Amino acid sequence: MKIAVTGSDGMLGSDIRKVFSDVDLVNFTLHDFDIADLDKSLKAIKETKPDYLIHVAAYTDVDGCESNPETAFHVNGVGTRNITMACDETKCPIIYISTDYVFDGTKNELYDEWDKPNPINKYGLSKLLGEQFVKSLTNRFYIVRTSWLYGKNGKNFVDTIIRLLSEKKEIDVVNDQTGSPTCTYDLATKLRELIGRGYGTYHVTNSSHCSWYEFAVEIAKIKGIDKKINPITSDKLNRPAKRPAFSVLNNTMLKLEGIKPARHWKEALKDYLKLL
């Protein structure tokens, strides 16, 4: 089996390379071609003829997307359109990595795969645009929504909290946004289990949920760092992009497909921190 991966040098891409190390992997990075270029995207995928393509490449800076919406729509929307068109021409199923931020966070219950998206920031809107292109341009697709990713090869919340705690006597962390922290290695493992199953939209996260503040407290606890962490509201942080207050994803379709949900987020975090 041959599997192509866009954004293979990023945080999730790096763990996909580990989990799929025994298959024929085609690793695409920005150095190989720009996904926003349709001709180059078509050429690269037609030449390699993968059996599946995992589309990870994206503009994921949430505040950056708010400041540069044209770039967000170009990369996450048009770029995904180009990759999907290339996959459809080669009859290659696409696995598109999407986000919990396609929801507005007002449901106050776990979001199922069939709940109506309503993004409240440009990042979520650009990723939803990508979803719409995938659905409209091919019948062979897996849309995989995930949340709060962290992993070894990229900027993430866990590493940032550890750094800040080493530099400061106390830190502030928002306590009014709730989601499911997800380890990229665990997500990559579930992607492998999902490939070959029924097409459709899936939510894939580590189990259970917490606020960013609770996440930070757990990081400090596991690392044995005795520093003060203050819970604050999002308004106090005043970031450019609004975040959903409650964007916990229910992994309903994964369960219905007979795939065991990923482990508890605290267990995954503990294993990740052992490697740091």
Buried (B, 14 or more C-beta within 10 A) or exposed (E): EBBBBBBBBBBBBBBBBEBBEEEEBBBBBEEEBBBBBBEBBBEBBEEBEBBBBBBBBBBBBBBBBBEBBEBBBBBBBBBBBBBBBBBBEBEBBBBBBBBBBBBBBEBEEBBBBEBEBBBBBBBBBBBBBBBBBBBEBBEBBBBBBBBBBBBBBBEBBBBBBBEBBEEEEEBBBBBBBBBBBBBBBBBBBBBBBBBEBEBBBBBBBBBBBBBBBBBBBBBBEBBEEEBEBEBBEBEEBEEEBBBBBBBBBBBBBBEEBEBEBBBEBBBBBEEBBEEE
